[in-house]
Amino acid sequence: MLPLVRLLQLVSPALPVGAYTYSQGMEWAVEAGMVRSEADAARWIGDLLEHGIGAFEAPLAARLLAAWTQADESEGGCGSDASEAEREIAALNADFLASRETAELRAETVQMGYSLVRLLTGLPAFAGLPGWAARLEAVEEPAFPTAWTAAAAAWRVPPEEAIAAYLWAWAENQVMAAIKAVPLGQSAGQRLLAGLGERIPALAERALALPRAQWSNFSPALAIASSRHETQHTRLFRS
C-alpha cells in the first residue's frame, strides 16, 4: 500500500508547490462573464480536462513515467538504454515548456517544477533512493509534470493510478479556483468534482494509449484567457 500512500502525498493540496495560487486563466474568464455559475464552471473545466490536459499533458506525463522507469531500470545495466531514456525525458520536458502558450502558463509550470524538485531532493523518501535525485537534478529547467512523474516513478506508483491522480489534482485545483473566483459554495464544488471525477478513468485510459502523433493541446480559449489575465487590473491568482 505504500505506493498509494505516496500518491496521496503527491496529489495532496498540502504539497508545497504553490498550485493554489494559479487559476490558469479562469479568473479572467470570470471577469469577462464567461464563467458565472456552477454550470459554466463545469463546462469550462470539463472542456479543458478533456481537450487540453487530457489530450496533451496527461499522455505526455504517461510517457515521462515510462521514461523515468526505463532510466532507473537501465542504471547499472545497459548504459545506452539509460542515456536514451534520459534524452527522452529532456525532450519531453522541452516539448511541454514549448507548448505553454503564454508567459504566465510557462512561468507557472517552471515555478512549480522548481519547487517540487527542491522538495523531493530534500526529502529522504525520494532522495534516499539510489540515483533518483541526481537524475532529476540533471534535467534543465524541469516542468512540473517532469518532476511529478519522477516522484511517481521512483515510488512505483502504477501508471493507471498515477495518471488518474494527476488529472484529479488538476481538476480539484480548478474547482477550488472557481469556488473562490465565481464564487461558488462548497457543495457546488463537490458536485463539480463528482461530475469531473466520473470522466477521469476514461481520460486516463486514453492518455496511456494515445499515440504521440495524436497528442493535442489546442485550447484557444485557455490561451486567450491566460494572455488577458497577464494584464488584468485586479487579481486573486498569479495566473
Secondary structure, DSSP 8 states (H G I E B T S, - for coil): -HHHHHHHHHH-TTSSS-GGG--TTHHHHHHTTS--SHHHHHHHHHHHIIIIIIIIIHHHHHHHHHHHHHHHHHTTS-HHHHHHHHHHHHHHHHHHHHH--SHHHHHHHHHHHHHHHHHHHT-HHHHTSTTHHHHHHTSSS--HHHHHHHHHHHTT--HHHHHHHHHHHHHHHHHHHHHHHTT--HHHHHHHHHHHHHHHHHHHHHHHH--GGG-----HHHHHHHHHHTT-SS-SS--
